[in-house]
Amino acid sequence: MALIEDFVAGRTPPELYQAYLTPLFETWSDALIEASPPHGRVLDLACGTGIVTRRIAAEAKVDSVVGIDIAQPMIEAAMAATTGEMPVKYLIASADQIDFPDNSFQSAFCQQGLQFFPDKVAALNETERLLAPGASAVFAVWTSGSNGNPVFGAFEDIVAEELGADLVPFGPFSLGSQREIEQFVESSKLGLIALAKEERVVRLPDPKTLVLFDLMFLGRPAADGTMHPLFDPADSSKDEQIARIISKLASATAQFLQPGGDLLAPSSAHIIVLGKD
């Protein structure tokens, strides 16, 4: 059985996401909430499997939370992971077109979603429309791999060497420039309250898991614009190269390795607080 196929073991992408990225996203959920404590009715943009949504719902001053994501499998996983007594609702929606009236929310949050929005200004403007006057929205966006995310910076270097420089930066780290973020905000209807680089120590999977998980989603655009996966999970012909990438990442991240095999490493992100007049 091929390395990636054996790793997947029949699990869906949302199940893998929930299994391996929960510790990372739970750590950064605290940073979002500290930047602007949620209250009232809250919107969680690009909610994924609901990791941040559920964390927000547990806050004392929160009445309810709506989590939106464009991917139906993610929404289904979020619903399955959310207990019935939590004041949470999930909807399939694009961040630039959300079916709620103006001024519907007192707070909004978005963890690592802004960099993936096709039209970032439109998404910010839709957030502004949905927020009540005086409300705020908090976004977390990774800095670049070379600027505070050493595990992923090393991984990007290895992928560039082994598979091609056109594959980096990875999508999650593609909006690492503070000035680029400022330009999107300046073009939107929201006002900038704060923009700061913050660092946390996060728990990541072991190097083998990290490589196999990320390579599943690595691809190049085809002629029609769709993403063509770089690896077929069932194809074992590239296992030798994959094993070499794993070995290189293990060596590059040895200083962060913990006794149980996971990595404990610094992670940095821009925390962006925006307001509506």
C-alpha positions as semicolon CSV with decimal commas, in nm:
position;residue;x (nm);y (nm);z (nm)
1;M;0,000;0,000;0,000
2;A;0,129;0,349;-0,089
3;L;0,248;0,574;0,193
4;I;-0,028;0,835;0,157
5;E;-0,302;0,573;0,109
6;D;-0,188;0,390;0,422
7;F;-0,183;0,717;0,615
8;V;-0,534;0,815;0,504
9;A;-0,675;0,473;0,598
10;G;-1,019;0,559;0,459
11;R;-1,054;0,883;0,656
12;T;-1,207;1,192;0,497
13;P;-1,017;1,523;0,470
14;P;-1,231;1,679;0,747
15;E;-1,155;1,382;0,974
16;L;-0,783;1,422;0,909
17;Y;-0,808;1,800;0,960
18;Q;-0,984;1,750;1,293
19;A;-0,738;1,484;1,408
20;Y;-0,414;1,666;1,331
21;L;-0,486;2,040;1,329
22;T;-0,708;2,076;1,636
23;P;-0,419;2,146;1,880
24;L;-0,279;2,412;1,646
25;F;-0,609;2,591;1,593
26;E;-0,717;2,568;1,957
27;T;-0,399;2,751;2,059
28;W;-0,465;3,035;1,814
29;S;-0,834;3,052;1,910
30;D;-0,720;3,198;2,241
31;A;-0,525;3,470;2,059
32;L;-0,832;3,568;1,857
33;I;-1,053;3,590;2,162
34;E;-0,794;3,785;2,362
35;A;-0,771;4,042;2,080
36;S;-1,142;4,125;2,103
37;P;-1,358;3,920;2,342
38;P;-1,674;3,800;2,166
39;H;-2,021;3,895;2,282
40;G;-2,379;3,884;2,164
41;R;-2,438;3,718;1,830
42;V;-2,110;3,611;1,669
43;L;-2,008;3,517;1,314
44;D;-1,725;3,270;1,248
45;L;-1,600;3,297;0,890
46;A;-1,439;2,994;0,720
47;C;-1,521;2,787;1,026
48;G;-1,388;2,455;0,893
49;T;-1,475;2,178;1,137
50;G;-1,591;2,430;1,398
51;I;-1,285;2,436;1,623
52;V;-1,303;2,814;1,676
53;T;-1,684;2,820;1,659
54;R;-1,719;2,591;1,958
55;R;-1,450;2,778;2,150
56;I;-1,636;3,107;2,098
57;A;-1,969;2,949;2,198
58;A;-1,824;2,866;2,541
59;E;-1,758;3,234;2,619
60;A;-1,988;3,377;2,889
61;K;-2,105;3,687;2,699
62;V;-2,187;3,504;2,374
63;D;-2,554;3,450;2,295
64;S;-2,511;3,247;1,976
65;V;-2,259;3,169;1,701
66;V;-2,305;3,116;1,328
67;G;-2,023;2,931;1,156
68;I;-2,001;2,952;0,778
69;D;-1,778;2,763;0,536
70;I;-1,792;2,705;0,163
71;A;-1,708;2,333;0,192
72;Q;-2,004;2,108;0,270
73;P;-1,786;1,823;0,412
74;M;-1,635;2,068;0,663
75;I;-1,979;2,190;0,770
76;E;-2,100;1,832;0,811
77;A;-1,798;1,751;1,028
78;A;-1,855;2,066;1,234
79;M;-2,218;1,973;1,295
80;A;-2,121;1,621;1,399
81;A;-1,866;1,754;1,649
82;T;-2,101;2,009;1,809
83;T;-2,323;1,904;2,096
84;G;-2,693;1,988;2,078
85;E;-2,696;2,225;2,376
86;M;-2,439;2,463;2,228
87;P;-2,584;2,787;2,079
88;V;-2,427;2,718;1,738
89;K;-2,561;2,708;1,382
90;Y;-2,362;2,612;1,072
91;L;-2,425;2,722;0,715
92;I;-2,266;2,657;0,378
93;A;-2,180;2,999;0,239
94;S;-1,907;3,200;0,071
95;A;-1,748;3,472;0,284
96;D;-1,849;3,738;0,032
97;Q;-2,217;3,638;0,014
98;I;-2,384;3,547;0,343
99;D;-2,763;3,537;0,368
100;F;-2,823;3,748;0,680
101;P;-2,966;4,097;0,718
102;D;-2,747;4,402;0,774
103;N;-2,616;4,461;1,128
104;S;-2,686;4,100;1,236
105;F;-2,375;4,037;1,447
106;Q;-2,194;4,200;1,739
107;S;-1,863;4,020;1,674
108;A;-1,693;3,834;1,389
109;F;-1,390;3,606;1,377
110;C;-1,189;3,434;1,107
111;Q;-0,898;3,202;1,178
112;Q;-0,670;3,140;0,879
113;G;-0,936;3,195;0,615
114;L;-0,868;3,540;0,471
115;Q;-0,571;3,421;0,265
116;F;-0,796;3,172;0,083
117;F;-1,079;3,410;-0,008
118;P;-1,077;3,473;-0,386
119;D;-1,197;3,832;-0,336
120;K;-1,063;3,947;0,000
121;V;-1,202;4,300;-0,021
122;A;-1,549;4,168;-0,104
123;A;-1,530;3,936;0,198
124;L;-1,425;4,222;0,425
125;N;-1,708;4,438;0,290
126;E;-1,960;4,160;0,348
127;T;-1,834;4,132;0,705
128;E;-1,880;4,507;0,746
129;R;-2,239;4,481;0,619
130;L;-2,321;4,207;0,868
131;L;-2,168;4,377;1,172
132;A;-2,366;4,612;1,392
133;P;-2,228;4,968;1,431
134;G;-1,938;4,971;1,675
135;A;-1,873;4,599;1,633
136;S;-1,534;4,446;1,554
137;A;-1,397;4,160;1,345
138;V;-1,077;3,970;1,425
139;F;-0,873;3,782;1,165
140;A;-0,566;3,563;1,215
141;V;-0,336;3,516;0,915
142;W;-0,007;3,327;0,931
143;T;0,311;3,520;0,875
144;S;0,539;3,365;0,614
145;G;0,716;3,037;0,677
146;S;1,049;3,220;0,698
147;N;0,912;3,480;0,941
148;G;0,810;3,301;1,256
149;N;0,690;2,957;1,139
150;P;1,013;2,755;1,131
151;V;0,863;2,409;1,084
152;F;0,664;2,516;0,781
153;G;0,950;2,733;0,655
154;A;1,175;2,426;0,655
155;F;0,902;2,220;0,488
156;E;0,860;2,481;0,214
157;D;1,235;2,480;0,147
158;I;1,235;2,101;0,115
159;V;0,931;2,099;-0,116
160;A;1,088;2,369;-0,334
161;E;1,404;2,160;-0,364
162;E;1,230;1,826;-0,420
163;L;0,917;1,919;-0,614
164;G;0,953;2,272;-0,749
165;A;0,979;2,630;-0,629
166;D;0,640;2,713;-0,786
167;L;0,470;2,514;-0,509
168;V;0,572;2,758;-0,236
169;P;0,468;2,944;-0,037
170;F;0,201;2,702;0,075
171;G;-0,152;2,844;0,060
172;P;-0,185;2,902;0,436
173;F;0,129;3,120;0,430
174;S;0,055;3,308;0,108
175;L;-0,056;3,631;0,280
176;G;0,242;3,676;0,509
177;S;0,312;4,040;0,421
178;Q;0,177;4,296;0,668
179;R;0,172;4,563;0,398
180;E;-0,037;4,344;0,169
181;I;-0,288;4,292;0,449
182;E;-0,300;4,668;0,510
183;Q;-0,375;4,728;0,141
184;F;-0,673;4,494;0,145
185;V;-0,806;4,661;0,459
186;E;-0,754;5,011;0,316
187;S;-0,962;4,909;0,012
188;S;-1,248;4,782;0,230
189;K;-1,520;4,951;0,435
190;L;-1,378;4,833;0,767
191;G;-1,139;5,041;0,973
192;L;-0,810;4,909;1,105
193;I;-0,797;4,904;1,485
194;A;-0,488;4,688;1,536
195;L;-0,247;4,477;1,334
196;A;0,028;4,294;1,518
197;K;0,248;3,991;1,475
198;E;0,200;3,748;1,761
199;E;0,383;3,428;1,847
200;R;0,259;3,116;2,021
201;V;0,421;2,781;2,088
202;V;0,207;2,520;1,916
203;R;0,186;2,143;1,900
204;L;0,218;1,994;1,552
205;P;0,206;1,632;1,435
206;D;0,523;1,430;1,394
207;P;0,721;1,503;1,073
208;K;0,591;1,195;0,888
209;T;0,229;1,282;0,959
210;L;0,285;1,646;0,873
211;V;0,437;1,558;0,535
212;L;0,176;1,299;0,439
213;F;-0,111;1,523;0,545
214;D;0,016;1,826;0,353
215;L;0,117;1,636;0,039
216;M;-0,241;1,515;0,005
217;F;-0,349;1,873;-0,069
218;L;-0,048;1,989;-0,268
219;G;-0,116;2,052;-0,636
220;R;-0,068;2,263;-0,946
221;P;-0,341;2,442;-1,142
222;A;-0,452;2,267;-1,462
223;A;-0,526;2,450;-1,788
224;D;-0,889;2,503;-1,685
225;G;-0,784;2,654;-1,352
226;T;-0,876;2,356;-1,136
227;M;-0,617;2,224;-0,894
228;H;-0,447;1,904;-1,006
229;P;-0,317;1,702;-0,709
230;L;0,054;1,633;-0,718
231;F;0,018;1,288;-0,564
232;D;-0,229;1,007;-0,620
233;P;-0,269;0,853;-0,273
234;A;-0,279;0,501;-0,420
235;D;0,034;0,548;-0,635
236;S;0,341;0,402;-0,464
237;S;0,582;0,504;-0,742
238;K;0,670;0,828;-0,557
239;D;0,706;0,671;-0,212
240;E;1,085;0,690;-0,223
241;Q;1,072;1,065;-0,283
242;I;0,807;1,111;-0,014
243;A;1,020;0,914;0,233
244;R;1,314;1,141;0,148
245;I;1,103;1,452;0,216
246;I;0,998;1,306;0,551
247;S;1,359;1,232;0,642
248;K;1,470;1,582;0,548
249;L;1,193;1,745;0,752
250;A;1,268;1,524;1,052
251;S;1,631;1,638;1,041
252;A;1,539;2,004;0,992
253;T;1,296;2,005;1,287
254;A;1,486;1,780;1,530
255;Q;1,520;2,063;1,782
256;F;1,141;2,075;1,819
257;L;1,084;1,699;1,853
258;Q;0,910;1,583;2,173
259;P;0,942;1,241;2,343
260;G;0,602;1,136;2,207
261;G;0,703;1,219;1,850
262;D;0,505;1,542;1,806
263;L;0,667;1,877;1,735
264;L;0,647;2,168;1,979
265;A;0,751;2,479;1,789
266;P;0,704;2,855;1,756
267;S;0,424;2,976;1,532
268;S;0,353;3,334;1,428
269;A;0,048;3,504;1,282
270;H;-0,081;3,851;1,214
271;I;-0,376;3,929;1,444
272;I;-0,592;4,187;1,268
273;V;-0,868;4,374;1,452
274;L;-1,108;4,568;1,229
275;G;-1,399;4,787;1,329
276;K;-1,725;4,921;1,190
277;D;-1,814;5,282;1,267
